Amino acid sequence: MSDATTPAPNPSKRSPASILVAVLGFAATIGVGFYAGQWVRDRFFVPSAKLEVGDRYRAELRGDEPQLGPNDALVTVIEYSDFQCPYCAKVTEPLKDAMGTYEGDVRLIFKHYPLPGHTAAPGAAQAAWAAHQQGKFWEMHDLLFANQKQLDDKSLEAHAQKLGLDVAKFNADRTSDAAKAAVDSDYTSGGKAGATGTPYFLVNGRPYSGSLPAKQWREIFEYEREQARQLESQGTARAEVYNALMKDAKAQRGPGAGPGKAPSQRDDGPDPSKTYRVPLDARPQWGPDDALVTIVEFSDFQCPFCKRVNGAIEDVKKNYPSDVRIVFRQRPLAMHPQARIGARAMLAAHRQGKAWEMHDRLFQSPSDMSEEAVKNHAKELGLDVAMFELDLAAAETEQMVKDDEAVANRLRSGGTPSFFINGRFLSGAQPYDSFKALIEEEKAKAQKLVDEGTPRAQVYEKIMAGAEEKPGK
């Protein structure tokens, strides 16, 4: 009987306190769900980090570099970065997230490594240096990465105004010889430390590259912190841990100081809006001769970014089987001592029709590219091994590699991987969508030529006839 006479609760007459409790409860549910989702993703979908346990390398430091975290941190991360590189932008949040977990135990030192081909990157680096002179490096760092398509002089000045900098001083500083010298110094340091692309890191001297997720950074920090604590337990003062680790570190990882000239010494690289004359020269090819779009790739078999871009290239092959051909040219970088053997191995396999099979084998095992290793690849691929060995050692094969390098140098394409899509430049391990956008643009132009009477098989030759020989200032 009482149930029939008790009025049902009226939502419209709830007290403010009950509404507040409900709102907070809903927000808490959303928050718990978010963090639970993060935990599930990290636990089951993000692989564990591949921890570097070998040699440590000493980075050349001036002492005036931008830094986050205390001087006595147990883990020192030295980052070599490029403000025009999308992967450098992508890594900032995961790295910051992981550092938050180890607050006080990790410090980050930032050094500039503007890649050849990223024509706006040196100027952006100098702008960040200029902001650093007014105590606003990290604020400028965040603005530059958030606006990677706005790195021209006008945009840089607008960033300075937004940050409340003394703009006259900022402009004077960013165009100064001191700014150029600082960026050049960082670039040279990176080359000696083993950087061939960006982002590149030394974590207590151990090398890592690429846009790693926060979970992997935390695992790396945990591993290096434990090793640092062992030094502490043996009597090393906390503030001396990094110096102790660097005592036996190697001074140079690669044989050179980075690919190409330092930023202030470079000629202008390829302009992505222009078309350049890129020969094919009977190099390994995938796709039909009459493709509307020709992609010429310059690559290095020991370059991690060259390996990474292969997924995007496979998507290109899958989605453009008739309209795209890919021509592979060699660009073994000086700091990758076995890459040249890999380059000759692919060309030797090309003589027996197995260039791409060798290409895949080489990228599967870039850490072992000795002559014995590539001969084993040849055997497993069913090649005539005796003939392969002759071609591998032939002066003609080495000359083909040198010719490829000469073409890349003429085009001022310093780093790897780099691509020319119907003569249009695309630099680095770009995602598939970057390739797709340029392919679609060039495909439409090529189709127009066909519609006007140019045979499909002569489209590339027609485009090259009007192309520029090399980039100019």
Stockholm file with secondary structure:
# STOCKHOLM 1.0

chainA/1-473         MSDATTPAPNPSKRSPASILVAVLGFAATIGVGFYAGQWVRDRFFVPSAKLEVGDRYRAELRGDEPQLGPNDALVTVIEYSDFQCPYCAKVTEPLKDAMGTYEGDVRLIFKHYPLPGHTAAPGAAQAAWAAHQQGKFWEMHDLLFANQKQLDDKSLEAHAQKLGLDVAKFNADRTSDAAKAAVDSDYTSGGKAGATGTPYFLVNGRPYSGSLPAKQWREIFEYEREQARQLESQGTARAEVYNALMKDAKAQRGPGAGPGKAPSQRDDGPDPSKTYRVPLDARPQWGPDDALVTIVEFSDFQCPFCKRVNGAIEDVKKNYPSDVRIVFRQRPLAMHPQARIGARAMLAAHRQGKAWEMHDRLFQSPSDMSEEAVKNHAKELGLDVAMFELDLAAAETEQMVKDDEAVANRLRSGGTPSFFINGRFLSGAQPYDSFKALIEEEKAKAQKLVDEGTPRAQVYEKIMAGAEEKPGK
#=GR chainA/1-473 SS CHHHHSCCCCGGGCCHHHHHHHHHHHHHHHHHHHHHHHHHIIIIISCCCCCCCSCCBCCCCCSCSCEESCTTCSEEEEEEECTTCHHHHHHHHHHHHHHHHTTTTEEEEEEECCCTTCTTHHHHHHHHHHHHTTTCHHHHHHHHHHTTTCCSHHHHHHHHHHTTCCHHHHHHHHTSHHHHHHHHHHHHHHHHHTCSSSSEEEETTEEEESCCCHHHHHHHHHHHHHHHHHHHHTTCCGGGHHHHHHTTCBSCSSSSSSSSSCGGGCCCCCCTTSCBCCCCTTCCEESCTTCSEEEEEEECTTCHHHHHTHHHHHHHHHHCTTTEEEEEEECCCTTCTTHHHHHHHHHHHHTTTCHHHHHHHHHHCTTCCCHHHHHHHHHHTTCCHHHHHHHHHCHHHHHHHHHHHHHHHHTTCCSSSEEEETTEEEESSCCHHHHHHHHHHHHHHHHHHHHTTCCGGGHHHHHHHTSBSSCCC
#=GC SS_cons         CHHHHSCCCCGGGCCHHHHHHHHHHHHHHHHHHHHHHHHHIIIIISCCCCCCCSCCBCCCCCSCSCEESCTTCSEEEEEEECTTCHHHHHHHHHHHHHHHHTTTTEEEEEEECCCTTCTTHHHHHHHHHHHHTTTCHHHHHHHHHHTTTCCSHHHHHHHHHHTTCCHHHHHHHHTSHHHHHHHHHHHHHHHHHTCSSSSEEEETTEEEESCCCHHHHHHHHHHHHHHHHHHHHTTCCGGGHHHHHHTTCBSCSSSSSSSSSCGGGCCCCCCTTSCBCCCCTTCCEESCTTCSEEEEEEECTTCHHHHHTHHHHHHHHHHCTTTEEEEEEECCCTTCTTHHHHHHHHHHHHTTTCHHHHHHHHHHCTTCCCHHHHHHHHHHTTCCHHHHHHHHHCHHHHHHHHHHHHHHHHTTCCSSSEEEETTEEEESSCCHHHHHHHHHHHHHHHHHHHHTTCCGGGHHHHHHHTSBSSCCC
//
